[in-house]
Amino acid sequence: MNNYWETDAATYELLQKLKQFISFVSNLRYTTKADKQKAKIIERLITTINKPITFKNWNVCLDIFDRDIQYGIDKQGGTYWRSWSVWFEKDYLKIEAKTRHTEEPVYHYGDDFYYSAYISFKPDLIGDRLYIQEDIKAFVSDALQYENYITDSLNDIEIDIDVEN
C-alpha cells in the first residue's frame, strides 16, 4: 500500500533542479568527505523522488554566520545569519533561503532575497500540494552567489548534509 502521493511529470522535472544546489554545496571546500558521500545519496534520492518507496529523510544546508552578532557579543547588531536549505522529512519537502537581522522581527526579511517553497507528499491532501514562490532556479542562482553575502564579520561558513540510514 502506497502512503505517499507520486509526483506528476511536471513536479518531477521541477524537483530535479535541486540537484544543482546539492552538487554545488557538496563541492564547496568546506564540505567534508563524508558529506560529499551523503550528497551523492541525496542526488539519487531526488532522481527517484517519483518513487515513494525510495523516500528517506535528508537535508542540505549552506549557512553563513556572524556568531559575535548572533550571540550578542557585538553590540552593534546587524545581519547574523544567511541560509539556503532543502529539507525532506517523511512526506514534506521544504526549500528556503533567508536572512536573520538583529533589527528586524524573526520572520521579516526586508529587502534581502527570500525564497520559500514546499511540496506535500501526503496522499489525501486537502488544499494545495505545491507552493512555490518562484522557480527553483532563483533559489539555486542565489545560493551559487553565496560569496556575495560574505562580509568581514559575516564569514563563518557551515555546511550541513545529512541523510537517514
Salt bridges, closest charged atoms under 4 A:
ASP35 OD1 - LYS38 NZ 3.39
GLU96 OE1 - LYS94 NZ 3.96
GLU96 OE1 - LYS98 NZ 3.26
GLU104 OE1 - HIS101 NE2 3.94
GLU104 OE1 - HIS108 ND1 3.10
ASP112 OD2 - HIS101 NE2 2.36
ASP135 OD2 - LYS17 NZ 2.91
ASP142 OD2 - ARG82 NH2 2.67
ASP156 OD2 - ARG67 NE 2.70
GLU158 OE1 - ARG67 NH2 2.99
ASP162 OD1 - LYS38 NZ 3.94
